[in-house]
Amino acid sequence: MAGAITRGVLFVHSAPRALCPHIEWAAGNVLGQHVSLDWTEQPAGPAFYRAELSWQGACGTGARLASALRGWAHLRYEVTEEASHGVDGSRWSHTPDLGIFHAQTDVHGNVVVPEDRIRAALEHAADPQRLRDELDLALGQAWDDELEPFRYAGAGAPVRWLHRVG
């Protein structure tokens, strides 16, 4: 594996049972190895399942994972990629209703809003509520609001660790 190595987590917050093997196949295709996740029932959504996968790979692996799963019906997920030498971290959030959201993150996982995005929000905000709406969009608040019940319901779920050597 050439280039900087990073790690991250794929959080599948909710997926129908029939989609589970397809998610494993897509993740395995991106990671270049067989993936078998420990699926558990998702208490926040009847007939849905959840799983987590910690991964290690080249920078950009998080983007490839998020892209491989993007747009699938009834799928809620997040992908994180830690910051590494010379590369910002990232988080991708996806819901069926909202689609995908991407944000840069710092070494602590906080969303980093670029200066130009803040300036644009200030320029377009005619009133405090409009400014709030613009900043909520920049932070991905709608995605957090929709995913939070699924995140909370998955607390304490098993995690599968995958490491790639060489």
C-alpha positions as CSV (number, residue, x, y, z in Angstrom):
1,M,0.0,0.0,0.0
2,A,1.7,3.2,-1.1
3,G,1.3,6.6,0.5
4,A,0.2,7.7,3.9
5,I,-1.8,5.2,5.9
6,T,-4.9,6.2,8.0
7,R,-7.7,4.5,9.7
8,G,-11.4,5.0,10.2
9,V,-14.7,3.4,11.0
10,L,-17.7,2.5,8.9
11,F,-20.8,2.8,11.0
12,V,-23.8,1.1,9.3
13,H,-26.6,2.6,11.4
14,S,-29.5,0.9,9.6
15,A,-29.9,-1.5,6.7
16,P,-32.5,-4.0,5.7
17,R,-31.4,-7.6,6.1
18,A,-31.3,-8.2,2.3
19,L,-28.8,-5.3,1.9
20,C,-26.3,-6.6,4.5
21,P,-24.3,-9.0,2.3
22,H,-24.1,-6.3,-0.4
23,I,-22.7,-3.9,2.1
24,E,-20.1,-6.4,3.1
25,W,-19.2,-7.1,-0.6
26,A,-18.9,-3.3,-1.3
27,A,-16.7,-2.7,1.7
28,G,-14.6,-5.7,1.0
29,N,-14.1,-4.5,-2.6
30,V,-12.9,-1.1,-1.4
31,L,-10.6,-2.6,1.3
32,G,-9.3,-5.4,-0.9
33,Q,-10.2,-8.1,1.5
34,H,-13.1,-10.3,2.6
35,V,-15.4,-8.4,5.0
36,S,-17.9,-10.2,7.3
37,L,-19.7,-7.9,9.7
38,D,-21.4,-8.8,13.0
39,W,-24.9,-7.6,12.3
40,T,-27.2,-6.8,15.2
41,E,-30.8,-5.7,15.2
42,Q,-31.2,-1.9,15.2
43,P,-33.5,-1.0,18.1
44,A,-34.3,2.4,16.6
45,G,-35.7,0.9,13.4
46,P,-37.8,-2.3,13.2
47,A,-36.5,-4.8,10.5
48,F,-33.2,-2.9,10.3
49,Y,-29.7,-4.1,11.2
50,R,-26.5,-2.3,12.2
51,A,-22.8,-3.1,12.2
52,E,-19.5,-1.3,12.6
53,L,-16.2,-1.9,10.9
54,S,-12.8,-0.4,11.9
55,W,-10.5,-0.2,8.9
56,Q,-6.9,0.8,8.1
57,G,-5.8,1.8,4.6
58,A,-4.5,4.5,2.3
59,C,-5.7,8.0,2.6
60,G,-8.9,8.3,0.6
61,T,-10.3,4.9,1.6
62,G,-13.0,6.7,3.6
63,A,-14.2,8.5,0.5
64,R,-14.1,5.3,-1.5
65,L,-16.2,3.5,1.1
66,A,-18.8,6.3,1.3
67,S,-19.0,6.4,-2.5
68,A,-19.5,2.6,-2.7
69,L,-22.5,2.8,-0.4
70,R,-24.0,6.1,-1.6
71,G,-27.6,6.2,-2.7
72,W,-28.7,2.7,-1.6
73,A,-32.3,2.7,-0.5
74,H,-33.1,2.5,3.3
75,L,-29.4,2.7,4.2
76,R,-28.1,5.0,6.9
77,Y,-24.3,5.1,7.5
78,E,-21.3,7.2,8.4
79,V,-17.7,6.8,7.4
80,T,-14.9,8.4,9.3
81,E,-11.3,8.8,8.2
82,E,-8.7,10.0,10.7
83,A,-6.4,12.9,9.9
84,S,-2.9,11.7,8.9
85,H,0.3,13.5,8.0
86,G,-0.6,16.2,5.5
87,V,-4.2,15.1,5.1
88,D,-7.3,16.3,6.9
89,G,-9.7,13.9,8.5
90,S,-13.2,13.5,7.1
91,R,-16.7,12.3,7.9
92,W,-19.4,11.2,5.5
93,S,-23.0,10.9,6.7
94,H,-25.7,9.3,4.6
95,T,-29.5,9.0,5.0
96,P,-32.1,7.9,2.6
97,D,-33.9,11.3,2.7
98,L,-31.0,13.7,2.8
99,G,-28.4,11.9,0.7
100,I,-24.7,12.3,1.6
101,F,-22.9,15.0,3.6
102,H,-19.1,15.4,3.8
103,A,-17.2,17.4,6.2
104,Q,-13.5,17.9,7.0
105,T,-12.6,17.0,10.6
106,D,-9.7,17.9,12.9
107,V,-7.6,15.4,14.9
108,H,-10.3,15.2,17.5
109,G,-13.1,14.5,15.1
110,N,-14.7,18.0,15.2
111,V,-16.2,19.3,12.0
112,V,-14.0,22.0,10.5
113,V,-15.9,24.7,8.5
114,P,-13.8,26.4,5.9
115,E,-13.4,30.2,6.1
116,D,-15.1,30.7,2.7
117,R,-18.1,28.8,3.9
118,I,-18.4,31.0,7.0
119,R,-18.0,34.2,5.0
120,A,-20.7,33.0,2.5
121,A,-23.0,32.3,5.4
122,L,-22.4,35.8,6.9
123,E,-22.9,37.4,3.5
124,H,-26.2,35.6,2.8
125,A,-27.7,35.9,6.3
126,A,-30.2,38.7,6.3
127,D,-31.3,37.8,9.9
128,P,-30.0,35.6,12.8
129,Q,-32.3,32.7,11.8
130,R,-30.9,32.6,8.3
131,L,-27.3,32.7,9.7
132,R,-28.2,29.8,11.9
133,D,-29.7,27.8,9.0
134,E,-26.5,28.4,6.9
135,L,-24.2,27.3,9.7
136,D,-26.4,24.3,10.5
137,L,-26.1,23.3,6.8
138,A,-22.3,23.7,6.9
139,L,-22.1,21.5,10.0
140,G,-24.5,18.8,8.7
141,Q,-27.0,19.4,11.5
142,A,-29.9,17.8,9.6
143,W,-27.8,14.6,9.1
144,D,-26.9,14.5,12.8
145,D,-30.5,15.0,13.8
146,E,-31.6,12.1,11.7
147,L,-28.8,9.8,12.6
148,E,-28.6,10.5,16.4
149,P,-31.4,8.0,17.4
150,F,-29.6,5.3,15.4
151,R,-26.2,6.2,16.9
152,Y,-27.6,6.1,20.4
153,A,-29.4,2.8,19.9
154,G,-26.1,1.2,18.7
155,A,-24.1,2.1,21.8
156,G,-22.2,-1.0,23.1
157,A,-22.5,-2.9,19.8
158,P,-19.7,-5.2,18.7
159,V,-17.0,-3.8,16.4
160,R,-14.9,-5.8,13.9
161,W,-11.3,-4.6,13.5
162,L,-9.5,-5.0,10.1
163,H,-5.9,-4.2,9.7
164,R,-4.0,-4.5,6.4
165,V,-0.2,-5.1,6.5
166,G,2.1,-4.6,3.5
